[in-house]
Amino acid sequence: MTTIRSAVCVRCPPRWLLLRVETDDGEIGWGEAIGDLHEEVESALTAMGERVVGSSIHEITRTIETQRKTRFWRDGPVLDTALSALEMALWDLKGKQLGASVYDLLGGRVRERVRVYRNMWGRNPDEFAESAREAVAQSMTAVKVSPAGPTPDVVSRAGLNDMVDVVRAVRDAVGPNVDLAVDLHGRLTPAASRRAVHALAPFDLFFIEEPCLPDGSPSHLADLRALRTAQPIAIATGERLRSAHAFAQHLLPSPAADIIQPDVSMVGGIRATIEIGAMAEAAQVSMAPHCPYGPVQFAASMQVAAASPAHLIQEFQSLGGAGSGGGTPGGGQNWAFELIAQPFIIKGGHVDVPTGLGLGIEVLEERIEEHMDMWNPHPPSVWTHADGSHAEW
């Protein structure tokens, strides 16, 4: 029986937290936690890494359940992301041990390539538009923009005009044949989101993400369901949800969204994301997983995309290109292309599913140390309204 010799948290510039799991026979598997709450998540990964030494790499569910359920206090974002990182590293190892890709262990591929989109960045409409033009020049066929700044509970006419100006500039820049999504990032109340969706409807949007903050309450779900059925634009949500149960609330008995966005580094890992996709498929809802961090998270998301019929499109943010340089307009290529031996390449708006063993990537560990001077975890963003009160970021 192959067991875990060590499980170590690895800081990876600019702000990613990887989990390196090594077996007693020297095989290495990789997982990735969220790139936020750095101190807390590092501590959780370190403590959990010590506890799983000696566990079998093949009993993935048993190992995860043991770590989740042998404490009085359970769940929460820190524990959830640590367990997610461990789970994907174990799948990586199991695939390597058995000579198979993770998607093979999940039932095989349903697609050979995965459509991707990228987030656009800017401080004004012109910068957003330039970022979008760069992305399209790099073969993207879908882009996403976040046009809302600090927004009061009842959005002003000026606030709506600012959103419209950004979206209009990006639509004009990319033309009518590129899919354009809008991310409102939970910054709006239900009242404000209704006005925003109406104002943005003329721009033929692919979807609108997080029109209001998802808190899972009955009133929120009722508001989301009402917004979904009142207008023709697809509603997407789910990047902040942390469990299959939370997604079930959004899918049953009737969907509150048209597209769900689980994060493989938060919901429990690869198996949980596949299960969420199966629920979505049964509800005739699509899946577009959240993936704003590093290449290990993206590789795990690609395995899910390959095996899940519900998959629609994949966020592709951290592997270079427009806006990836630390959130600056036109950020250009970042060094993640150098971190893995077989980089992901966009061709015609798609990325080929990797065919290697496990997650299908080889992490070049020496490159991490070479770039440690770039380590710069983002501090929490603090936004305020004009009157000085706190605003949703």
C-alpha distance (Angstrom), angle and dihedral (degrees) to the residues before:
residue distance angle dihedral
M1 . . .
T2 3.79 . .
T3 3.79 111.9 .
I4 3.78 138.8 -175.1
R5 3.80 115.4 -90.7
S6 3.80 96.1 -180.0
A7 3.80 141.6 -6.9
V8 3.80 114.0 -163.8
C9 3.81 133.4 178.6
V10 3.81 111.4 -125.1
R11 3.79 122.8 -162.6
C12 3.78 109.2 -138.9
P13 3.82 120.9 -171.1
P14 2.90 135.8 -81.9
R15 3.85 95.7 23.0
W16 3.80 110.3 -47.4
L17 3.80 126.6 128.8
L18 3.80 114.0 -150.3
L19 3.79 129.0 -174.2
R20 3.80 115.3 -141.0
V21 3.81 111.8 -160.3
E22 3.80 118.6 -172.1
T23 3.80 125.2 -169.7
D24 3.78 128.1 -141.4
D25 3.81 88.8 -101.8
G26 3.82 94.0 52.7
E27 3.81 101.5 -101.4
I28 3.83 114.6 142.6
G29 3.79 127.7 -147.3
W30 3.78 128.5 -175.2
G31 3.78 135.7 -144.6
E32 3.79 133.1 170.6
A33 3.80 132.5 -143.3
I34 3.80 125.8 -159.2
G35 3.80 116.0 -70.5
D36 3.80 94.4 -125.9
L37 3.84 134.2 76.4
H38 3.80 85.8 38.4
E39 3.79 101.4 177.7
E40 3.79 94.1 44.7
V41 3.80 95.0 44.9
E42 3.81 93.4 45.7
S43 3.80 89.6 52.9
A44 3.81 91.4 49.0
L45 3.81 93.1 48.4
T46 3.81 91.3 48.7
A47 3.81 94.4 48.7
M48 3.79 93.3 44.4
G49 3.80 91.2 46.5
E50 3.78 89.9 59.7
R51 3.81 92.6 49.1
V52 3.81 97.2 51.7
V53 3.81 96.8 54.1
G54 3.80 107.3 123.2
S55 3.82 94.9 24.0
S56 3.81 119.1 130.6
I57 3.80 114.5 -105.1
H58 3.82 90.1 -145.6
E59 3.82 97.1 57.8
I60 3.79 93.5 68.9
T61 3.79 98.2 155.7
R62 3.80 93.4 45.1
T63 3.81 91.4 51.4
I64 3.81 93.8 48.1
E65 3.80 93.7 44.9
T66 3.80 90.9 49.0
Q67 3.79 91.9 52.5
R68 3.80 92.7 45.3
K69 3.80 100.3 43.8
T70 3.79 107.0 35.5
R71 3.81 92.2 79.0
F72 3.79 127.8 73.9
W73 3.82 90.5 -133.1
R74 3.78 113.1 58.6
D75 3.78 138.9 -179.5
G76 3.79 128.5 8.0
P77 3.81 126.9 136.4
V78 3.82 96.6 -80.9
L79 3.80 95.7 53.1
D80 3.81 92.6 38.1
T81 3.79 94.3 55.3
A82 3.81 93.1 44.2
L83 3.80 90.5 52.8
S84 3.80 90.7 45.9
A85 3.81 91.1 54.5
L86 3.80 91.4 48.8
E87 3.79 92.6 47.6
M88 3.80 94.5 53.0
A89 3.82 91.3 46.4
L90 3.81 89.5 53.5
W91 3.81 91.1 50.7
D92 3.81 88.4 49.7
L93 3.81 90.1 53.0
K94 3.78 94.6 43.7
G95 3.78 91.4 52.7
K96 3.80 91.6 49.2
Q97 3.81 91.5 48.1
L98 3.81 93.0 49.3
G99 3.81 96.0 40.3
A100 3.81 94.8 -116.8
S101 3.77 142.1 110.6
V102 3.79 115.6 -109.0
Y103 3.81 90.0 -113.6
D104 3.82 88.5 58.0
L105 3.81 88.8 56.7
L106 3.82 88.9 49.9
G107 3.81 94.2 55.4
G108 3.79 102.6 -76.4
R109 3.78 135.6 -80.9
V110 3.76 124.8 -44.3
R111 3.83 90.8 -175.8
E112 3.82 138.1 24.3
R113 3.79 97.7 -148.4
V114 3.79 135.0 28.7
R115 3.78 126.8 -139.6
V116 3.80 112.7 -128.0
Y117 3.79 139.2 -166.9
R118 3.78 134.0 -165.2
N119 3.80 134.9 -145.4
M120 3.79 118.7 -114.8
W121 3.80 123.1 -138.3
G122 3.78 133.2 -157.6
R123 3.78 147.6 131.6
N124 3.79 95.2 -132.9
P125 3.82 138.4 12.5
D126 3.82 93.7 -88.0
E127 3.82 92.9 54.7
F128 3.80 92.3 47.0
A129 3.80 89.3 50.3
E130 3.81 92.8 49.8
S131 3.80 90.8 49.2
A132 3.81 89.3 52.2
R133 3.80 93.0 48.7
E134 3.81 89.5 53.0
A135 3.79 91.2 51.0
V136 3.79 93.3 50.6
A137 3.80 89.8 47.9
Q138 3.81 86.8 55.9
S139 3.82 91.2 57.1
M140 3.81 100.0 -93.9
T141 3.81 114.2 150.2
A142 3.81 94.9 -175.6
V143 3.80 131.9 41.5
K144 3.80 135.9 177.8
V145 3.78 130.0 -146.9
S146 3.82 133.0 -167.7
P147 3.81 105.0 -149.2
A148 3.82 100.8 167.8
G149 3.78 122.3 97.1
P150 3.82 123.7 -177.8
T151 3.78 102.7 -28.6
P152 3.82 126.2 -165.1
D153 3.79 120.6 -132.8
V154 3.80 90.1 -96.7
V155 3.79 106.2 36.5
S156 3.80 117.3 -130.4
R157 3.77 125.4 -127.6
A158 3.80 88.5 -112.3
G159 3.81 90.7 52.9
L160 3.80 91.0 51.6
N161 3.80 90.6 48.2
D162 3.82 90.4 53.6
M163 3.82 91.1 53.4
V164 3.78 92.4 46.2
D165 3.82 91.8 49.5
V166 3.82 91.6 55.4
V167 3.79 95.0 46.1
R168 3.81 92.6 44.9
A169 3.82 91.0 51.0
V170 3.79 92.5 51.2
R171 3.81 93.6 45.0
D172 3.81 90.0 50.4
A173 3.81 90.2 48.0
V174 3.82 97.2 50.9
G175 3.79 99.5 33.5
P176 3.80 129.8 -138.0
N177 3.80 98.8 -59.7
V178 3.81 99.8 61.1
D179 3.80 115.5 84.9
L180 3.80 111.3 -119.1
A181 3.80 121.8 -160.9
V182 3.80 126.8 -173.4
D183 3.80 123.9 -145.0
L184 3.81 114.0 -158.2
H185 3.83 88.2 179.7
G186 3.79 95.8 -145.1
R187 3.80 89.9 -69.9
L188 3.78 95.2 127.1
T189 3.78 133.8 71.8
P190 3.82 117.8 -128.6
A191 3.82 89.2 -98.8
A192 3.81 92.7 51.4
S193 3.80 93.1 43.2
R194 3.81 92.2 55.4
R195 3.81 90.3 56.4
A196 3.80 92.7 43.7
V197 3.80 94.6 50.6
H198 3.80 90.2 49.4
A199 3.82 92.2 48.9
L200 3.82 93.0 48.6
A201 3.81 97.0 44.5
P202 3.85 95.2 94.9
F203 3.82 91.8 66.3
D204 3.82 95.4 71.7
L205 3.80 95.5 -121.9
F206 3.80 125.5 -157.8
F207 3.80 90.9 -144.0
I208 3.81 142.4 -31.9
E209 3.81 114.0 -126.3
E210 3.81 126.2 -148.7
P211 3.80 97.0 -12.8
C212 3.80 86.4 179.7
L213 3.80 134.5 12.0
P214 3.83 110.7 -78.4
D215 3.79 107.0 -131.5
G216 3.80 97.8 155.7
S217 3.81 93.7 -124.3
P218 3.82 119.4 141.8
S219 3.80 90.2 -114.0
H220 3.81 92.4 52.4
L221 3.80 92.1 49.1
A222 3.81 90.4 47.8
D223 3.83 90.8 50.4
L224 3.80 91.5 48.6
R225 3.80 93.2 48.0
A226 3.81 90.5 48.9
L227 3.81 92.4 49.3
R228 3.80 91.1 47.9
T229 3.79 94.1 54.6
A230 3.81 97.2 39.2
Q231 3.81 97.6 65.7
P232 3.85 139.0 25.1
I233 3.83 102.2 -115.2
A234 3.81 116.5 103.5
I235 3.82 113.3 -111.5
A236 3.83 118.6 -140.3
T237 3.79 128.6 -167.8
G238 3.78 142.9 145.4
E239 3.80 111.1 90.9
R240 3.83 90.3 117.9
L241 3.81 96.3 44.8
R242 3.79 113.6 105.1
S243 3.79 108.3 -167.7
A244 3.78 145.7 38.4
H245 3.81 87.1 -113.3
A246 3.81 91.1 59.2
F247 3.79 90.7 50.6
A248 3.80 90.9 47.7
Q249 3.82 87.9 58.9
H250 3.82 88.7 56.1
L251 3.81 94.4 45.9
L252 3.80 105.2 37.3
P253 2.98 138.6 102.9
S254 3.81 85.2 -3.2
P255 3.82 127.6 -4.5
A256 3.80 118.9 -96.7
A257 3.81 90.4 -165.7
D258 3.79 139.9 29.8
I259 3.81 94.3 -141.0
I260 3.80 127.1 33.5
Q261 3.80 122.5 -156.0
P262 3.82 113.2 -158.8
D263 3.80 117.6 178.2
V264 3.81 112.5 -134.6
S265 3.82 88.6 -150.7
M266 3.81 92.6 56.9
V267 3.82 112.9 29.3
G268 3.81 95.7 62.4
G269 3.78 102.4 -76.4
I270 3.78 135.5 -86.7
R271 3.80 101.4 -26.0
A272 3.81 93.0 48.9
T273 3.81 91.2 49.7
I274 3.80 90.8 50.9
E275 3.82 89.7 50.6
I276 3.80 91.1 49.9
G277 3.80 88.8 50.5
A278 3.80 90.1 52.6
M279 3.81 90.2 53.5
A280 3.80 89.5 49.1
E281 3.79 92.1 50.0
A282 3.80 90.7 51.9
A283 3.82 89.4 51.7
Q284 3.84 92.1 46.4
V285 3.80 90.4 -114.9
S286 3.81 124.7 135.7
M287 3.81 127.9 -129.3
A288 3.82 126.4 -134.4
P289 3.83 106.6 170.2
H290 3.79 122.8 -140.7
C291 3.82 111.4 -115.6
P292 3.82 116.2 162.2
Y293 3.81 98.9 144.3
G294 3.79 137.1 66.1
P295 3.80 139.7 -32.8
V296 3.83 96.3 -91.1
Q297 3.80 90.7 57.9
F298 3.80 89.0 46.8
A299 3.82 91.7 49.5
A300 3.81 90.6 52.2
S301 3.81 90.0 47.5
M302 3.81 89.4 51.9
Q303 3.81 90.7 55.2
V304 3.81 88.9 53.4
A305 3.80 91.6 46.3
A306 3.79 91.1 51.4
A307 3.81 93.0 53.1
S308 3.83 103.3 35.1
P309 3.83 120.0 85.0
A310 3.82 90.0 -162.4
H311 3.80 93.3 62.1
L312 3.81 114.3 119.6
I313 3.80 108.8 168.4
Q314 3.81 137.7 -19.3
E315 3.80 129.0 -128.9
F316 3.81 107.8 -123.4
Q317 3.76 107.1 -173.1
S318 3.78 115.8 134.7
L319 3.78 103.5 49.6
G320 3.77 100.4 81.6
G321 3.77 136.8 -83.2
A322 3.76 134.3 89.2
G323 3.73 113.8 9.2
S324 3.79 97.1 -5.5
G325 3.77 95.7 113.8
G326 3.78 97.3 96.6
G327 3.77 96.0 -57.3
T328 3.79 97.3 -55.5
P329 3.80 122.4 133.9
G330 3.78 111.9 -93.8
G331 3.79 91.4 4.8
G332 3.79 92.4 170.8
Q333 3.77 127.4 -156.1
N334 3.77 117.6 -13.8
W335 3.76 126.9 -154.6
A336 3.82 95.6 -100.3
F337 3.79 87.1 94.3
E338 3.80 85.9 67.9
L339 3.82 95.8 47.6
I340 3.79 97.1 71.8
A341 3.79 127.0 49.8
Q342 3.81 93.9 -135.9
P343 3.82 106.3 40.2
F344 3.78 121.0 -156.2
I345 3.80 111.2 -108.9
I346 3.81 125.5 -161.3
K347 3.80 113.7 -132.3
G348 3.78 119.6 175.2
G349 3.79 91.5 -17.7
H350 3.82 92.4 -53.0
V351 3.80 138.3 96.6
D352 3.80 120.5 -146.2
V353 3.80 115.9 -116.5
P354 3.83 106.9 -109.8
T355 3.78 113.6 -112.6
G356 3.82 98.5 -159.5
L357 3.78 125.6 109.8
G358 3.79 122.0 -76.9
L359 3.80 109.7 -9.1
G360 3.79 88.3 -5.7
I361 3.80 97.1 -119.1
E362 3.79 137.2 100.8
V363 3.79 114.2 -145.2
L364 3.81 112.1 -144.3
E365 3.80 99.1 -143.1
E366 3.78 95.6 -171.6
R367 3.80 89.5 63.8
I368 3.80 91.4 60.8
E369 3.80 93.2 60.9
E370 3.79 90.8 44.7
H371 3.81 90.2 59.4
M372 3.81 101.3 39.4
D373 3.80 90.5 113.9
M374 3.83 85.0 71.8
W375 3.84 93.3 60.4
N376 3.80 104.3 127.9
P377 3.81 116.0 149.2
H378 3.77 112.4 -160.7
P379 3.82 115.5 -108.4
P380 3.81 114.8 -133.2
S381 3.79 111.7 -77.5
V382 3.80 111.9 -118.9
W383 3.79 115.3 -163.1
T384 3.79 127.0 -179.0
H385 3.77 136.0 -168.3
A386 3.80 121.9 -120.1
D387 3.81 89.6 -91.4
G388 3.82 92.4 55.3
S389 3.81 97.0 -105.5
H390 3.81 120.9 132.5
A391 3.81 117.8 -83.7
E392 3.80 128.1 -160.5
W393 3.79 112.7 -102.0
